[in-house]
Amino acid sequence: MSMYNKSKFSLSEIFNNSNGKTSGSAFAGILMAVTCVGAFISGIVGWFSCTPLIIEYFDKVLQLGGLAALLLGVRKASSIFTKKEEAEPEKKEEVKPIEKG
């Protein structure tokens, strides 16, 4: 197993698409995933303290986790659907100045 190479990891690349642009869905998905983990931990505490309606709470946490996974998946899938075919560069026409005379 290879060792972790810190020089090859960049925190800003977590939020980037395959084309290098920052992805809003990736940012929102990661925030929602962190929120979901926090909500799940608080649900475990509620489970052990016998809080009523905890099963419904876990249902909402599961929906939040699914939405976070969906947003992270959209980041990867959007690059598939938005690939543009490489076209030839546009040729600029030369504009000749109008001669007065």
C-alpha positions as CSV (number, residue, x, y, z in Angstrom):
1,M,0.0,0.0,0.0
2,S,1.4,3.4,-1.0
3,M,2.0,6.2,1.5
4,Y,0.0,9.4,1.5
5,N,1.7,12.0,-0.7
6,K,0.7,15.4,0.7
7,S,2.1,17.3,-2.4
8,K,-0.4,15.6,-4.7
9,F,-3.5,16.7,-2.6
10,S,-5.2,20.0,-2.8
11,L,-8.2,21.0,-0.8
12,S,-9.5,23.3,-3.5
13,E,-9.6,20.4,-6.0
14,I,-12.4,18.8,-4.0
15,F,-14.8,21.4,-5.2
16,N,-13.7,21.5,-8.8
17,N,-15.2,19.8,-11.8
18,S,-13.2,17.8,-14.3
19,N,-12.8,21.0,-16.4
20,G,-11.2,22.9,-13.4
21,K,-14.1,25.2,-12.6
22,T,-15.6,25.4,-9.1
23,S,-18.7,23.3,-8.8
24,G,-21.6,24.7,-6.7
25,S,-23.3,21.4,-6.4
26,A,-20.1,19.9,-5.0
27,F,-19.8,22.6,-2.4
28,A,-23.5,22.2,-1.4
29,G,-23.2,18.4,-1.4
30,I,-20.2,18.4,0.9
31,L,-21.9,20.9,3.2
32,M,-25.0,18.7,3.3
33,A,-22.9,15.5,3.9
34,V,-21.2,17.2,6.9
35,T,-24.6,18.3,8.2
36,C,-25.9,14.7,7.7
37,V,-23.1,13.2,9.7
38,G,-23.7,15.7,12.5
39,A,-27.4,14.9,12.4
40,F,-26.7,11.2,12.5
41,I,-24.5,11.5,15.5
42,S,-27.2,13.6,17.3
43,G,-29.7,10.9,16.3
44,I,-27.6,8.2,17.9
45,V,-27.5,10.3,21.1
46,G,-31.3,10.6,20.9
47,W,-31.7,6.9,20.3
48,F,-29.8,6.0,23.5
49,S,-31.7,8.6,25.5
50,C,-35.0,7.1,24.2
51,T,-36.3,10.2,22.5
52,P,-39.7,9.8,20.9
53,L,-40.1,9.8,17.1
54,I,-36.4,9.1,16.6
55,I,-37.2,6.7,13.7
56,E,-38.8,9.6,11.8
57,Y,-35.8,11.7,12.5
58,F,-33.5,9.0,11.1
59,D,-35.8,8.9,8.0
60,K,-35.1,12.7,7.4
61,V,-31.4,12.2,8.0
62,L,-31.4,9.4,5.4
63,Q,-33.1,11.7,2.9
64,L,-30.6,14.4,3.6
65,G,-27.7,12.0,3.0
66,G,-29.3,10.9,-0.2
67,L,-29.6,14.5,-1.4
68,A,-26.0,15.1,-0.5
69,A,-25.0,12.0,-2.6
70,L,-27.2,13.2,-5.4
71,L,-25.5,16.6,-5.5
72,L,-22.1,15.1,-5.4
73,G,-23.1,12.8,-8.3
74,V,-24.4,15.7,-10.3
75,R,-20.9,17.2,-10.2
76,K,-19.5,14.1,-11.8
77,A,-22.3,13.6,-14.3
78,S,-22.5,17.2,-15.4
79,S,-19.1,17.0,-17.1
80,I,-20.4,14.1,-19.2
81,F,-23.4,16.0,-20.5
82,T,-21.7,19.3,-21.0
83,K,-18.7,18.2,-23.0
84,K,-18.4,20.3,-26.1
85,E,-16.9,19.0,-29.2
86,E,-13.7,20.8,-30.0
87,A,-14.4,23.0,-33.0
88,E,-12.0,24.8,-35.2
89,P,-11.2,28.3,-34.0
90,E,-13.2,31.0,-35.7
91,K,-11.4,32.9,-38.4
92,K,-11.6,36.6,-38.1
93,E,-12.3,38.6,-41.2
94,E,-10.1,41.5,-41.9
95,V,-11.9,44.8,-41.8
96,K,-10.6,47.4,-44.3
97,P,-10.8,51.0,-43.3
98,I,-13.0,53.2,-45.5
99,E,-11.0,55.6,-47.6
100,K,-12.3,59.1,-48.0
101,G,-11.6,60.6,-51.3
